[in-house]
Amino acid sequence: VMRELMGDMSEVFDFGAEEKPSMFVASVEGSVGGAGVIAYPDFMDQAAGQLGGDFFILPSSVHEVLLLPDNGETSYRDLESMVREVNASEVLPEDKLSDNVYHYDSQDRVFELAEKFENRRQEREENNQERPSVLAELNHMRKESKQKDSREPSVPKKHHEETL
């Protein structure tokens, strides 16, 4: 079914037999208005548990959404292209939900546009590269202190005795 719906975009996904499904369809019983499941309490966390962490949310229609694990191999831009293509050719205008792709960050528990997640991830990486860890800074300071101590000549200490 997915190969038929995605046409040329099907090569983005591996539809071979796997132990774990590569994609889930989320909906309600009867599938009418099922895309609303993403607003159910604890739905995102439960889905993250089933999918093994972060995942993309592809709005298939107002009746269902597709959940795809974010394994770092798929670009959200490719997914958006696929969603636009399927929406234009397969989804009735009254059933169209969105051409956007969303993302759930299971670590930070944030549901957002996939583009915003990507920007936030890149910003985090840049900040981590610019700012060394506190532990690394302390180790560096300790090494500098040891080097400074080894360069200073040692002076014998005199003992003074006082008599009463």
NORRA-V714149 format. One record per residue. N is the residue number from 1. RES is the residue in three letters. PHI is phi in whole degrees, -180 to 180 (* if undefined). BURIAL is + if it has 24 or more other ideal C-beta (glycine too) atoms within 12 Angstrom, else -. Layout:
# NORRA-V714149
N_RES_PHI_BURIAL + N_RES_PHI_BURIAL
This chain:
# NORRA-V714149
1_VAL_*_- + 2_MET_-65_+ + 3_ARG_-59_- + 4_GLU_-64_- + 5_LEU_-67_+ + 6_MET_-90_+ + 7_GLY_56_- + 8_ASP_-66_- + 9_MET_-79_+ + 10_SER_-65_- + 11_GLU_-71_- + 12_VAL_-67_+ + 13_PHE_-113_+ + 14_ASP_-95_- + 15_PHE_-95_- + 16_GLY_-70_- + 17_ALA_-71_- + 18_GLU_-131_- + 19_GLU_-70_- + 20_LYS_-111_- + 21_PRO_-61_- + 22_SER_-87_+ + 23_MET_-157_+ + 24_PHE_-119_+ + 25_VAL_-106_+ + 26_ALA_-110_+ + 27_SER_-161_+ + 28_VAL_-116_- + 29_GLU_-60_- + 30_GLY_90_- + 31_SER_61_- + 32_VAL_-92_- + 33_GLY_68_- + 34_GLY_-73_+ + 35_ALA_-64_+ + 36_GLY_-67_- + 37_VAL_-60_+ + 38_ILE_-66_+ + 39_ALA_-95_- + 40_TYR_-66_- + 41_PRO_-57_- + 42_ASP_67_- + 43_PHE_-60_+ + 44_MET_-62_+ + 45_ASP_-68_- + 46_GLN_-66_- + 47_ALA_-65_+ + 48_ALA_-61_+ + 49_GLY_-64_- + 50_GLN_-69_- + 51_LEU_-91_+ + 52_GLY_84_- + 53_GLY_132_+ + 54_ASP_-60_+ + 55_PHE_-155_+ + 56_PHE_-95_+ + 57_ILE_-117_+ + 58_LEU_-107_+ + 59_PRO_-73_+ + 60_SER_-73_+ + 61_SER_-171_+ + 62_VAL_-66_+ + 63_HIS_-96_+ + 64_GLU_-164_+ + 65_VAL_-128_+ + 66_LEU_-103_+ + 67_LEU_-115_+ + 68_LEU_-127_+ + 69_PRO_-57_+ + 70_ASP_-90_+ + 71_ASN_-96_- + 72_GLY_83_- + 73_GLU_-99_- + 74_THR_-111_+ + 75_SER_-82_- + 76_TYR_-63_+ + 77_ARG_-66_- + 78_ASP_-63_+ + 79_LEU_-65_+ + 80_GLU_-62_+ + 81_SER_-60_- + 82_MET_-64_+ + 83_VAL_-62_+ + 84_ARG_-60_- + 85_GLU_-63_- + 86_VAL_-66_+ + 87_ASN_-61_+ + 88_ALA_-72_- + 89_SER_-108_- + 90_GLU_-119_- + 91_VAL_-99_+ + 92_LEU_-64_- + 93_PRO_-52_- + 94_GLU_-73_- + 95_ASP_-100_- + 96_LYS_-69_- + 97_LEU_-99_+ + 98_SER_-168_+ + 99_ASP_-95_- + 100_ASN_-85_+ + 101_VAL_-111_+ + 102_TYR_-114_+ + 103_HIS_-140_+ + 104_TYR_-116_+ + 105_ASP_-92_+ + 106_SER_-70_+ + 107_GLN_-71_- + 108_ASP_-90_- + 109_ARG_58_- + 110_VAL_-121_- + 111_PHE_-104_+ + 112_GLU_-158_+ + 113_LEU_-59_+ + 114_ALA_-60_+ + 115_GLU_-63_- + 116_LYS_-66_- + 117_PHE_-61_+ + 118_GLU_-60_+ + 119_ASN_-62_- + 120_ARG_-66_- + 121_ARG_-64_+ + 122_GLN_-65_- + 123_GLU_-63_- + 124_ARG_-62_- + 125_GLU_-64_- + 126_GLU_-63_- + 127_ASN_-63_- + 128_ASN_-68_- + 129_GLN_-75_- + 130_GLU_-75_- + 131_ARG_-115_- + 132_PRO_-69_- + 133_SER_-70_- + 134_VAL_-61_- + 135_LEU_-62_- + 136_ALA_-64_- + 137_GLU_-64_- + 138_LEU_-63_- + 139_ASN_-62_- + 140_HIS_-63_- + 141_MET_-64_- + 142_ARG_-64_- + 143_LYS_-63_- + 144_GLU_-61_- + 145_SER_-65_- + 146_LYS_-64_- + 147_GLN_-64_- + 148_LYS_-65_- + 149_ASP_-63_- + 150_SER_-73_- + 151_ARG_-85_- + 152_GLU_-79_- + 153_PRO_-69_- + 154_SER_-89_- + 155_VAL_-111_- + 156_PRO_-65_- + 157_LYS_-90_- + 158_LYS_-91_- + 159_HIS_-104_- + 160_HIS_-110_- + 161_GLU_-113_- + 162_GLU_-114_- + 163_THR_-107_- + 164_LEU_-102_-
